[in-house]
Amino acid sequence: MSAFTVSILLPVYNGRKFLRESIESVLHQSLRDFEFVIWDDHSTDGSADIIDSYCDPRIRKYSNPVNLGLFKTLNLAISNARGDWMRLWSQDDVMKSSCLETESQFLRRHPEIGMCYCGVDVIDENGSITLPSSSNCTPDIVPPALDAQIMFYHGSIAGNIANVILNKRVLERVGMFLEDFRIAGDFEMWVRISKEYSIGHINQPLILLRSHAGQFSRQRKSYVICMAEEHSIYQTLLARQPIEEISYAKNYDRRHRYLQYIHFMIRSLLLGDVKIAIESYRVISRIDKPIKLFGLWLLTADQRLFRIPSKYTREVAEHWQTLC
């Protein structure tokens, strides 16, 4: 390998359906100089057989004797990777052929960043693009103060793990993924990195991100877990907002994210999923007062679902323009 090295890290768990396409897209990159760490998390669907069928010298194969979960498996892969940069990857998705080359060129220009992410085109189960990437005003290099504002108002800056590269030197400083997280461990990591380092943004769709019904993140139970895990992350981001905007940010959060939670709880109840509704109520009770949030939800029922109440829409739009 050259002085500049990239390790592609692919955690696998029961990903047989799209796994071969995902692996092939990495092996056929225009950039040929990388190592490919594939780590099977005790799959039971034949994924291990697909992994074993490859004998490319760039591939290093590992497996867990029991299922450990995504973030424990990623930590193991990071600990065993040899590269300076950790290119996270997913069993469902497809790299465009120029992905690694474009990312490597970007990283050579900006070695000081803690991580970077690229744009994505969303595809369905058949590989057809359902949501093409759109340009946005996020700069190429996002400093910590701006990172905190973007993620507080718009969520995880990268959106997932499949379009992210991490600086291994930075991980040695800030620590690995928190292994007690099941869903939001990536979001928590991005927030931790962005406290001290700028984040790079490649405004090009370099991967095809697959969305399909079988994904764990698409299950209703996952949203309840996400509600619980993300609250502490948003509290961390709230503390990093400019002091003069704290009051506004709290009000925004309550009238936007918290109302999404209430809406999800009510919808689950109306759909007959009482267990999910009860679990949602318990999570919401630890965050705010459900009765008051329900009253606010009723007052804004004429608004479009998952939109900010109208009197806030203009303010948030203006606020976002100032960030850009």
C-alpha positions, 0 to 999 in steps of 0.5 A, spaced: 500 500 500 502 507 498 503 512 504 496 514 504 491 508 505 484 507 506 481 501 509 474 499 507 470 496 513 464 492 511 460 489 517 455 484 515 449 481 518 444 477 514 445 481 508 445 475 503 440 479 498 444 485 496 451 483 499 455 480 493 453 487 489 455 491 495 462 487 495 463 487 487 462 495 487 468 496 492 472 491 488 471 494 481 473 501 484 477 506 479 482 506 485 485 500 486 490 501 492 486 499 499 484 494 504 477 491 504 475 488 511 469 484 511 466 482 518 461 477 519 457 478 525 454 471 526 450 471 520 445 465 519 442 466 512 448 464 508 452 471 508 458 467 510 458 463 504 458 469 499 464 472 503 468 466 503 467 465 495 472 471 494 479 470 494 481 477 492 488 479 496 485 486 498 480 482 502 481 480 510 475 476 512 473 476 520 467 473 523 464 473 530 462 467 534 456 470 536 452 476 534 455 482 537 451 488 533 453 493 529 457 498 533 461 492 537 463 489 530 465 496 527 469 497 533 473 490 532 474 492 524 477 499 526 481 496 531 484 491 526 484 495 520 491 498 517 489 504 514 489 511 516 482 512 514 476 508 515 471 508 509 465 505 512 461 501 508 454 497 508 451 490 505 445 493 502 449 499 498 453 500 491 459 504 490 459 508 484 466 506 480 469 513 482 467 513 489 474 512 493 478 515 488 474 522 489 474 521 496 481 520 496 483 526 492 478 530 497 482 527 503 489 529 500 487 536 500 484 536 507 488 532 511 486 536 517 478 534 518 476 529 522 471 525 518 467 526 511 461 524 507 459 524 500 452 525 497 447 519 495 442 517 490 437 513 494 435 506 490 430 501 491 430 494 491 431 493 484 436 498 484 432 504 480 434 511 483 428 513 487 431 519 490 436 523 486 441 527 490 440 534 490 445 540 491 445 544 498 449 550 501 453 546 506 460 548 505 466 543 503 469 544 510 464 545 516 467 547 522 465 545 529 460 551 530 456 550 524 456 542 525 453 543 531 447 548 528 446 543 522 445 537 526 441 540 532 436 543 526 437 537 521 439 531 524 445 526 523 449 530 518 451 524 514 445 521 515 448 514 515 454 510 515 455 508 508 457 515 505 462 516 511 470 516 512 473 517 519 480 519 520 483 513 525 488 518 528 482 522 530 478 516 533 484 514 537 483 521 540 475 521 541 474 514 542 470 508 538 463 507 537 459 507 544 457 499 544 451 500 548 447 504 542 443 500 537 441 505 532 444 512 533 451 510 535 453 513 528 450 520 530 453 520 537 460 519 533 459 524 528 457 529 534 463 527 538 468 528 532 465 535 530 466 538 537 473 538 536 474 537 528 471 540 522 467 535 517 468 535 510 462 535 505 463 532 498 457 535 494 457 529 489 453 522 489 458 517 490 454 511 492 447 508 491 444 508 498 438 502 498 432 503 501 428 497 502 422 494 507 427 489 510 432 494 513 432 494 521 431 502 521 425 501 517 421 497 523 417 501 527 420 498 534 427 502 531 424 508 531 422 508 539 429 505 540 432 511 536 427 516 540 431 514 546 438 514 544 437 520 540 435 525 546 442 525 549 445 527 543 440 533 542 441 535 549 449 535 547 448 539 541 443 544 544 449 545 549 453 547 543 448 552 540 450 560 541 448 562 548 443 567 545 439 562 541 438 557 546 431 559 548 429 559 540 433 552 540 429 549 545 422 551 543 424 549 536 426 542 538 419 541 542 415 544 537 418 540 531 422 533 534 417 532 540 411 533 536 414 527 531 414 523 537 407 524 539 404 523 532 408 517 532 405 514 538 398 516 537 399 513 530 401 507 533 395 507 537 390 508 532 393 502 528 392 497 533 400 497 535 398 498 543 405 495 545 409 500 541 404 506 543 406 504 550 413 504 549 413 510 545 409 514 551 415 511 556 420 514 552 416 521 551 415 521 559 423 521 560 423 527 555 417 532 556 410 532 559 406 527 554 399 531 556 402 538 554 405 535 548 399 532 546 395 539 547 400 542 543 399 537 537 392 538 537 393 545 536 397 544 530 393 538 527 392 543 521 399 543 519 402 538 514 405 532 518 412 532 521 412 540 519 414 545 524 408 550 526 407 555 521 409 561 525 416 558 526 417 556 518 419 563 516 424 563 522 427 557 521 428 558 514 431 565 515 436 561 520 438 556 515 440 561 510 444 565 515 448 558 517 449 558 509 
